[in-house]
Amino acid sequence: MHALTALTPALTLKASETHIPVVAPTEADGPFTLLWLIIALPLLGAAILLLGGRRTDKWGHLLGTATSAGSFLISLVLFVNLLGRDEGERQVSQHLYDWIDAGKLHIGMDLLYDPLSALFLLLITGVGSLIHVYSIGYMAHDPRRRRFFAYLNLFVAAMLMLILAENYVGLFLGWEGVGLASYLLIGFWQHKPSAAAAAKKAFVINRVGDMGLSLAIFLMIVTFGTTSFSGVSALAGGATETTLNWIGVLLLVGACGKSAQVPLQAWLLDAMEGPTPVSALIHAATMVTAGVYLITRSNFVFELAPTAQTAVVIVATVTLLWGAIIGCAKDDIKKGLAGSTMSQIGYMMLGAGLGVAGYAFAIFHLLTHGFFKANMFLGAGSVMHAMDDDVDMRHYGALQKALPITFATFALGFLAIIGIPPFAGFWSKDKIIEVALTENPVVGICALLGAGITGFYMTRMMLMTFFTKKRWEKNVHPHESPLVMTIPLMVLAALSALGGLMLAGNWIVDWLSPVVGHVEHEDPPLPVIVLTLITIAVVLAGVALAWVLVGQRDVPRTAPADVSLATRAARADLYGDAINEGLVVNPGRATVRALTDGDRTLVDGLFMGGTTVLAGTGELLRRLQNGYVRSYALGILGGALLVVLTLVVVN
């Protein structure tokens, strides 16, 4: 395990004295006894809609939306109550029942509510409810709309279970539920072969990550005898660094699967085959944020596992650049946003990998990203709604007047993601870049470069969609979406604009310190204002480059054949599928083929050959037993002579 750190000295982080608090929740009382209801409401909604069948078709979408909204209201009430508590009393647990009781292993169905889970609950239920409302209009003419809302409810309930679990086994239950719900929603239009294939691909790749998480949990049971966050955090200091490094790396494998980080990222762009609200839910409020939560929640492991922490930084740095490069060449508006998500989750993972100095900013960016990415995905759905479900930006152009609300809301999301002050992304992503430059210049420069690429590909998307010349298909007449779809866009656009200001300053650092600890921040290599100006300049350089290469040229309606090698690679997702095929699939097939041939020739040959030898020997002995006395007498005489000759030779 130490070889990883030894091979990457440039990415090794500075050592610093940090204080990681032990999870020490108190028993839920008052309104906190309603904690279980946050999960139960959308889970009940899913059960009613799936078991009720066609009898719920007329009002199923309303029930699905109401249950999600109900969970949001309870989450908001509990958040306000948590604000009123002293810092040391902001970790609350609720025991529902004994779940697993085997020998010395006792695992309860327990819930944990603290500053970290409180923020996640507001994001999941708040943004999730807006996506439910949007889906009422988007899926209005789908004959299976009721089932779609059942799956949305199931998705939200599973993510809530993941976040609220007090132990890793409960987290794993929600983790697997999220995987199941994503499979059902990505492949919702299973009549399309591409959608069915994308669902299977996401499911299989996530199983690889899930194996890493499950092995980490088994190792915790062997090492600590418990899977509760409080138990592991209290005992982690007594474990060896090697053991903690293995646990950390296995947790990272799990996080890579759910959060589409290299090398388990290949499923994310294919997942765009699902309905657009699904894409918004996966990318903004659920699924891909689960890996960031896992790393942040497990801070008590990673702070004592330097090799695993370095691995997180390496994976995050590679992924934030990988996703950004992919986004530069995509003509499918949803896949362009998907590459963006991969990159932005990379920033969050980088913040988490930077340790106590970056945990709070990772969650900060996760929240702001949830606002502007949901806004832009739903905005992309509004554009598709206007363009007869065409996702190709080469067929767009000049839509700002035809879709004024969609354009205005999407533009606010655009300004937020590229980090223009005072919009949301400026406050969160810039803090991660600042901490990265302080902790390690190599990592910081890579993060800064990613910001410039983000400015390029997002400006390219804006120009190709809302500006440049009209390139519409014949018989396409763009029109603004109904209010049930544009109202959620307006709310999310407002959060994209103001969400960063709401959480800026040291508030989120102080709020999360009971969970992730606190450390005195080192002074950055340059004054903060200088770093801010440099970051903005790099972003604006990316914007200007997009304006020159896209805004000042005619956008071709078909892909040109004479593109550069870099463009071909980006359009092929940097050959992620080919790499998986070469390293995993084909070697796997070769291994299976070798084992099959070996079984057929060696194993079968050994056993079948042995039976043949025995059968031949038996046949020979059978012929010797012919029943004639003279033959037996001759055999006895021959044996006696052989014994005499042997004795003579020996003597």
PyMOL commands that set and color helices and strands:
alter all, ss='L'
color gray80, all
select helices_A, chain A and resi 2-7+9-11+30-56+60-83+87-89+115-138+145-164+168-186+193-224+229-238+241-258+267-273+276-285+287-297+299-302+306-327+333-353+355-357+359-386+393-395+404-418+424-439+441-466+483-503+507-516+528-551+565-571+573-624+629-650
alter helices_A, ss='H'
color red, helices_A
select strands_A, chain A and resi 26-27+92-102+105-113
alter strands_A, ss='S'
color yellow, strands_A
deselect
rebuild
show_as cartoon
